[in-house]
Amino acid sequence: MDTVDNLTLELWGLERLLNINELAAYLRVPVSTIYEWRTKGQAPLAHRYGKHLTFAATDVRAWVDAHRETGGPPPAASR
């Protein structure tokens, strides 16, 4: 499959779309985990074109931000 470079996307005003393999690599999880999350409604929003899934970069960023955890327990109350 041909890849589209970022300059071409910019010229057309289009957003970068990741395929499921790219998303799995970015998140460092197996592709099967992405499919499992999708069946549970826990994956980033996706676009389906026939049998192909793509994920908009902005949707992935928003999903990652929504799943950010704090660095540890809350600080103890001051006395």
C-alpha positions as CSV (number, residue, x, y, z in Angstrom):
1,M,0.0,0.0,0.0
2,D,1.3,3.5,-0.8
3,T,1.9,5.8,2.0
4,V,1.0,9.5,1.9
5,D,3.7,11.9,3.2
6,N,2.8,14.6,5.7
7,L,3.4,17.4,3.1
8,T,0.7,15.9,0.9
9,L,-1.7,15.6,3.8
10,E,-1.1,19.2,4.7
11,L,-1.6,20.4,1.1
12,W,-5.0,18.7,1.0
13,G,-5.9,19.7,4.5
14,L,-6.2,16.1,5.6
15,E,-5.5,14.5,8.9
16,R,-3.1,11.6,9.3
17,L,-4.9,8.2,9.6
18,L,-3.2,5.3,11.3
19,N,-4.0,1.7,10.3
20,I,-4.5,-0.9,13.1
21,N,-0.9,-2.1,12.9
22,E,0.4,1.5,13.3
23,L,-1.9,2.1,16.2
24,A,-0.8,-1.1,17.9
25,A,2.8,-0.2,17.4
26,Y,2.3,3.3,18.7
27,L,0.5,2.0,21.8
28,R,2.9,-0.9,22.2
29,V,0.2,-3.5,22.4
30,P,-0.7,-6.5,20.2
31,V,-3.2,-5.9,17.3
32,S,-5.4,-8.4,19.1
33,T,-5.7,-6.1,22.0
34,I,-7.0,-3.3,19.8
35,Y,-9.7,-5.6,18.5
36,E,-10.5,-6.7,22.0
37,W,-10.8,-3.1,23.1
38,R,-13.1,-2.4,20.1
39,T,-15.5,-5.3,21.1
40,K,-15.7,-3.8,24.6
41,G,-16.2,-0.2,23.3
42,Q,-12.8,0.8,24.9
43,A,-10.7,1.6,21.8
44,P,-10.1,4.9,20.1
45,L,-12.8,6.0,17.6
46,A,-12.2,4.4,14.2
47,H,-13.3,4.8,10.6
48,R,-14.2,1.7,8.6
49,Y,-13.7,1.6,4.8
50,G,-14.8,-1.8,3.7
51,K,-12.8,-4.2,5.9
52,H,-10.1,-1.7,6.8
53,L,-10.0,0.3,10.0
54,T,-8.3,3.6,10.3
55,F,-7.8,5.8,13.3
56,A,-7.5,9.6,13.1
57,A,-4.4,11.0,14.9
58,T,-6.4,13.5,16.8
59,D,-8.8,10.8,18.0
60,V,-5.9,8.7,19.2
61,R,-4.3,11.7,21.0
62,A,-7.6,12.4,22.7
63,W,-8.0,8.8,23.7
64,V,-4.5,8.6,25.1
65,D,-5.0,11.8,27.1
66,A,-8.3,10.4,28.5
67,H,-6.4,7.3,29.7
68,R,-3.6,9.2,31.5
69,E,-3.1,8.2,35.1
70,T,-1.8,10.2,37.9
71,G,1.8,9.6,39.1
72,G,0.8,8.1,42.4
73,P,-1.3,8.5,45.5
74,P,-2.6,12.0,46.3
75,P,-0.5,14.1,48.7
76,A,-1.3,13.8,52.4
77,A,-3.4,16.6,53.8
78,S,-1.5,19.4,55.6
79,R,-1.9,19.6,59.3
